[in-house]
Amino acid sequence: MDAQEALLQRDTDILKPTDYNYVISFIGAALEVDNAFMDSIRSINTIAEELGREFEIVVSHRRSPEAIQPAMRELRKSCPNLVLLESGLESFGQGKSIAFNYSSGKFIVPFNTGITYPIAYSDVLHNFLRFKLKRLYYSELSLVSRDIITEVGGWRNLSNGEDIDLFSRISINYGVFACPTDLLTGDDRFKREIVSIREFPLGQELAFGEAYRHLRDLIISCNHSLKDLMAMNQILREIGENSRYWLFLLTYFGSRFSHIKPVSYNRNNYIIFMESILESIILKEYLKMAEVSNHMEWNIDRAHIRFLSQKSKLFREMKDSTQMILKDQI
């Protein structure tokens, strides 16, 4: 039996919940409070209201500039279900952990406070809520039960890849129901990221210390081996980017001395999560989301497509399927 046959024989029965009497918590974290932050929260508030369930929006953030304080007061007035938790955040992972621990919802929807989400995501979340499966529901606005997050240990104090760190644990223990979409447009489409991987921080105007931590935490989140990093460095050179050999080497050894240790499975954590998404897409589970299935579109940047093709047995075995799914990107 080949890999695709094994996937297609998997039991994917769907159970419907018996009631709607639960709170949904939208949670976010921000290291910078600006207009994009406020636009993002307003978009989430619109989506939550359209969803028609009891909800709260809980966001942990650093102190906002004085100049933006009046706009923040207006934001609180226009979004009565918004809770803003000001603190001296060290990382996105710490911020999401703070927001999660303060929240009370049965289901959690983490969001990126730099993205303005279209109202159509209310349909995605509505469809996800129809399925009573103990899995991660993955899209640009993912949904997961509080119990699952608690059981696998929640977000950790990581400045990069914090969702991969959490979602890989969920993937390997519970699995993924995936419906990535083409609903984001313009600049937000490019900011959407691969979950929370904010790419390798070169070419950005970051102080060395910040760039170092950014990449070190990505290595911890994904549990990248030195061999993985050298393979990625070679791929980046092949697609015309500068070599990052010495930075990769330095941050790899820095990750080994960090007090936060990688969660280790038999594969790289990034690969674990991406394979889980691929399995769900091959099974065409997104077709069960009738209102949004036409918007199903999975985007992966060229470097990561090559990396997955090299490092993942499933991506290699599913070559024809991945070429069809990612035809415009390969």
C-alpha positions as CSV (number, residue, x, y, z in Angstrom):
1,M,0.0,0.0,0.0
2,D,1.5,3.4,-1.0
3,A,1.3,6.6,1.1
4,Q,-1.7,8.0,-0.8
5,E,-3.7,4.8,-0.4
6,A,-3.0,4.7,3.3
7,L,-4.1,8.3,3.7
8,L,-7.3,7.8,1.7
9,Q,-8.3,4.9,3.9
10,R,-8.1,7.0,7.1
11,D,-11.3,7.5,9.0
12,T,-12.4,11.1,8.7
13,D,-16.0,10.9,10.0
14,I,-17.4,14.2,11.2
15,L,-19.4,14.7,14.3
16,K,-21.5,17.9,14.8
17,P,-21.6,19.7,18.1
18,T,-24.9,19.6,20.0
19,D,-24.9,23.2,21.1
20,Y,-23.4,26.7,20.5
21,N,-23.2,27.6,24.2
22,Y,-19.5,28.3,24.4
23,V,-17.2,31.3,24.2
24,I,-14.6,31.8,21.5
25,S,-11.4,33.7,22.4
26,F,-9.5,35.5,19.8
27,I,-6.0,36.1,21.1
28,G,-3.0,38.0,19.9
29,A,0.3,39.5,20.9
30,A,2.0,42.7,19.7
31,L,5.5,44.1,20.3
32,E,4.5,47.3,18.6
33,V,1.2,49.2,18.9
34,D,0.4,51.2,15.7
35,N,-2.3,51.7,13.2
36,A,-1.9,48.3,11.7
37,F,-2.4,46.8,15.2
38,M,-5.7,48.7,15.6
39,D,-6.9,47.8,12.1
40,S,-6.2,44.2,12.8
41,I,-8.3,44.2,16.0
42,R,-11.2,46.0,14.3
43,S,-11.2,43.3,11.6
44,I,-11.2,40.5,14.2
45,N,-14.1,42.3,16.0
46,T,-16.1,42.4,12.7
47,I,-15.4,38.7,12.0
48,A,-16.4,37.7,15.6
49,E,-19.7,39.7,15.4
50,E,-20.5,38.2,12.0
51,L,-19.9,34.7,13.5
52,G,-22.7,35.2,15.9
53,R,-21.2,33.5,18.9
54,E,-20.3,34.8,22.3
55,F,-16.7,36.0,22.0
56,E,-13.8,37.9,23.5
57,I,-10.7,39.5,22.0
58,V,-7.7,39.3,24.3
59,V,-4.4,41.0,23.2
60,S,-1.2,41.3,25.1
61,H,1.0,44.2,24.0
62,R,3.8,46.5,24.9
63,R,3.0,50.0,26.0
64,S,1.6,52.1,23.2
65,P,3.1,55.5,22.3
66,E,1.5,58.6,23.8
67,A,0.5,59.9,20.4
68,I,-1.7,56.9,19.8
69,Q,-3.4,56.8,23.2
70,P,-6.6,58.7,22.0
71,A,-7.0,56.2,19.1
72,M,-6.6,53.4,21.6
73,R,-9.4,54.7,23.7
74,E,-11.6,54.9,20.7
75,L,-10.6,51.3,19.8
76,R,-11.8,50.1,23.3
77,K,-15.1,52.0,22.8
78,S,-15.8,50.5,19.4
79,C,-14.8,46.9,20.5
80,P,-16.5,46.3,23.9
81,N,-15.4,42.7,24.0
82,L,-11.7,43.7,23.7
83,V,-9.3,43.2,26.6
84,L,-5.9,44.8,26.2
85,L,-3.2,43.5,28.5
86,E,-0.2,45.9,28.7
87,S,3.1,44.4,29.7
88,G,6.8,44.4,28.9
89,L,6.7,41.5,26.5
90,E,9.9,39.8,25.6
91,S,8.4,37.8,22.7
92,F,5.3,36.9,20.7
93,G,5.2,33.5,22.3
94,Q,5.1,35.0,25.8
95,G,2.4,37.5,24.7
96,K,0.2,34.7,23.3
97,S,0.7,32.7,26.5
98,I,-0.4,35.7,28.6
99,A,-3.4,36.3,26.4
100,F,-4.3,32.6,26.5
101,N,-4.1,32.4,30.2
102,Y,-6.3,35.4,30.7
103,S,-8.9,34.2,28.1
104,S,-11.9,32.0,29.0
105,G,-13.1,30.6,25.7
106,K,-13.7,27.0,24.9
107,F,-12.1,27.6,21.5
108,I,-9.0,29.7,20.8
109,V,-8.4,31.6,17.6
110,P,-4.8,33.1,17.5
111,F,-4.3,36.0,15.1
112,N,-1.5,38.1,13.8
113,T,-1.9,41.7,15.1
114,G,-0.2,43.0,11.9
115,I,-2.8,41.7,9.5
116,T,-6.3,43.1,8.6
117,Y,-8.5,40.0,8.0
118,P,-11.4,40.1,5.6
119,I,-14.9,39.4,7.0
120,A,-15.0,36.2,4.8
121,Y,-13.0,34.5,7.6
122,S,-16.2,34.3,9.6
123,D,-17.3,31.6,7.1
124,V,-14.0,29.7,7.6
125,L,-14.5,29.7,11.4
126,H,-18.2,28.9,11.1
127,N,-17.3,25.8,9.1
128,F,-14.6,24.7,11.4
129,L,-17.0,25.0,14.4
130,R,-19.3,22.5,12.6
131,F,-16.8,19.7,13.1
132,K,-16.4,18.2,16.5
133,L,-13.0,16.5,16.1
134,K,-10.1,16.7,18.5
135,R,-7.8,18.3,16.0
136,L,-6.2,21.6,15.1
137,Y,-8.3,23.5,12.5
138,Y,-5.8,25.2,10.3
139,S,-6.2,28.3,8.1
140,E,-4.8,31.8,8.3
141,L,-7.2,32.1,11.2
142,S,-6.7,28.8,12.9
143,L,-9.0,27.4,15.6
144,V,-8.2,24.9,18.4
145,S,-9.9,23.9,21.6
146,R,-8.5,25.2,24.9
147,D,-8.2,21.7,26.2
148,I,-5.8,20.6,23.5
149,I,-3.6,23.7,24.0
150,T,-3.5,23.0,27.7
151,E,-2.7,19.3,27.2
152,V,0.3,19.9,24.9
153,G,1.7,22.7,27.1
154,G,0.8,26.0,25.4
155,W,3.0,28.7,23.9
156,R,6.5,29.2,25.1
157,N,8.6,32.3,25.4
158,L,9.9,32.4,21.8
159,S,10.2,35.4,19.5
160,N,9.9,33.4,16.2
161,G,8.2,30.2,15.2
162,E,6.1,30.1,18.4
163,D,3.1,28.7,16.5
164,I,5.1,26.0,14.9
165,D,6.5,25.1,18.3
166,L,2.9,24.6,19.6
167,F,1.1,23.4,16.4
168,S,3.7,20.6,15.8
169,R,2.9,19.2,19.3
170,I,-0.8,19.3,18.4
171,S,-0.2,17.8,15.0
172,I,1.7,14.8,16.2
173,N,-0.8,14.1,19.1
174,Y,-4.1,15.0,17.5
175,G,-3.7,15.8,13.8
176,V,-4.8,18.7,11.6
177,F,-7.9,19.7,9.5
178,A,-6.6,22.2,7.0
179,C,-8.2,24.8,4.8
180,P,-5.6,27.4,3.9
181,T,-7.1,30.1,1.7
182,D,-6.5,32.9,-0.8
183,L,-8.7,35.3,1.2
184,L,-5.8,37.6,2.2
185,T,-4.8,40.2,-0.4
186,G,-2.2,42.9,-1.0
187,D,0.5,43.4,1.6
188,D,-1.4,41.2,4.1
189,R,-1.0,38.3,1.7
190,F,2.8,38.6,2.0
191,K,2.7,39.1,5.8
192,R,0.6,36.0,6.4
193,E,3.8,33.9,7.0
194,I,4.0,30.2,7.3
195,V,2.2,30.0,10.5
196,S,4.5,32.1,12.7
197,I,7.8,31.6,10.9
198,R,8.9,35.1,10.2
199,E,11.6,33.9,7.9
200,F,15.4,34.3,8.4
201,P,15.9,37.8,9.6
202,L,18.5,39.0,7.2
203,G,18.0,41.9,4.9
204,Q,15.8,43.5,7.6
205,E,16.7,46.5,9.6
206,L,17.3,44.6,12.9
207,A,20.0,45.1,15.5
208,F,22.3,42.1,15.5
209,G,21.1,41.0,19.0
210,E,17.5,41.0,17.9
211,A,18.3,39.2,14.6
212,Y,20.3,36.7,16.6
213,R,17.4,35.9,19.0
214,H,14.9,35.9,16.1
215,L,16.8,33.2,14.3
216,R,17.9,31.3,17.4
217,D,14.2,30.9,18.5
218,L,13.2,29.8,15.0
219,I,15.8,27.0,15.2
220,I,14.4,26.0,18.7
221,S,10.8,26.2,17.4
222,C,11.4,24.0,14.4
223,N,14.1,21.8,16.1
224,H,16.4,22.5,13.1
225,S,19.5,20.4,13.0
226,L,22.8,21.9,11.8
227,K,22.3,19.7,8.7
228,D,18.9,21.3,8.1
229,L,20.4,24.7,8.3
230,M,23.2,23.9,5.9
231,A,20.7,22.5,3.5
232,M,18.6,25.7,3.8
233,N,21.7,27.8,3.3
234,Q,22.5,26.0,0.1
235,I,18.9,26.4,-1.1
236,L,19.0,30.1,-0.4
237,R,22.3,30.5,-2.4
238,E,20.7,28.5,-5.3
239,I,17.8,30.9,-5.5
240,G,20.1,33.9,-5.6
241,E,20.3,35.0,-1.9
242,N,23.4,35.6,0.1
243,S,25.0,32.8,2.1
244,R,24.1,32.8,5.8
245,Y,26.6,30.1,6.8
246,W,28.2,31.9,9.7
247,L,25.0,33.3,11.1
248,F,23.3,29.9,10.9
249,L,26.3,28.3,12.6
250,L,26.4,30.9,15.4
251,T,22.7,30.8,16.1
252,Y,22.6,27.0,16.0
253,F,25.1,26.7,18.8
254,G,23.4,29.5,20.6
255,S,20.1,27.5,20.4
256,R,21.8,24.6,22.1
257,F,22.7,26.7,25.1
258,S,19.3,28.4,25.4
259,H,17.2,27.6,28.6
260,I,14.3,26.8,26.2
261,K,15.0,23.4,24.6
262,P,13.5,22.2,21.3
263,V,10.6,19.7,21.6
264,S,12.1,16.8,19.8
265,Y,10.3,14.1,17.8
266,N,11.7,11.8,15.1
267,R,11.4,14.6,12.5
268,N,11.9,18.4,12.3
269,N,8.9,20.1,13.9
270,Y,8.3,22.3,10.8
271,I,8.2,19.1,8.7
272,I,5.8,17.5,11.1
273,F,3.3,20.3,10.8
274,M,3.6,20.8,7.1
275,E,3.1,17.1,6.5
276,S,0.0,17.2,8.6
277,I,-1.4,20.0,6.4
278,L,-0.5,18.1,3.3
279,E,-2.2,14.9,4.5
280,S,-5.4,16.9,5.2
281,I,-5.3,18.6,1.8
282,I,-4.6,15.3,-0.1
283,L,-7.7,13.8,1.7
284,K,-9.6,16.9,0.4
285,E,-11.1,17.6,3.8
286,Y,-11.5,21.2,2.8
287,L,-14.3,20.1,0.4
288,K,-16.4,19.5,3.5
289,M,-16.3,23.3,4.0
290,A,-18.7,24.1,1.1
291,E,-18.8,27.9,1.6
292,V,-15.0,28.3,1.4
293,S,-13.6,25.3,-0.4
294,N,-13.3,27.3,-3.7
295,H,-10.8,29.6,-1.8
296,M,-8.5,26.8,-0.8
297,E,-5.0,27.8,-1.7
298,W,-1.7,26.8,0.0
299,N,1.2,29.1,-0.3
300,I,4.8,28.2,0.6
301,D,7.8,30.3,-0.4
302,R,10.3,28.7,-2.9
303,A,13.0,28.1,-0.4
304,H,10.7,26.1,2.0
305,I,9.2,24.1,-0.9
306,R,12.7,23.0,-1.9
307,F,13.5,22.3,1.8
308,L,10.4,20.1,2.2
309,S,11.1,18.3,-1.0
310,Q,14.6,17.4,0.2
311,K,13.8,16.6,3.9
312,S,10.2,15.1,3.8
313,K,9.6,11.6,2.6
314,L,5.9,12.3,2.4
315,F,6.4,15.4,0.2
316,R,8.6,13.3,-2.1
317,E,6.1,10.4,-2.3
318,M,3.3,12.9,-2.9
319,K,5.3,14.6,-5.6
320,D,2.4,14.7,-8.2
321,S,0.0,15.9,-5.5
322,T,2.3,18.6,-4.3
323,Q,3.0,19.8,-7.8
324,M,-0.7,20.1,-8.4
325,I,-1.3,22.0,-5.2
326,L,1.7,24.3,-5.5
327,K,1.9,24.5,-9.3
328,D,2.2,28.3,-9.4
329,Q,5.0,28.3,-6.8
330,I,7.4,25.6,-7.8
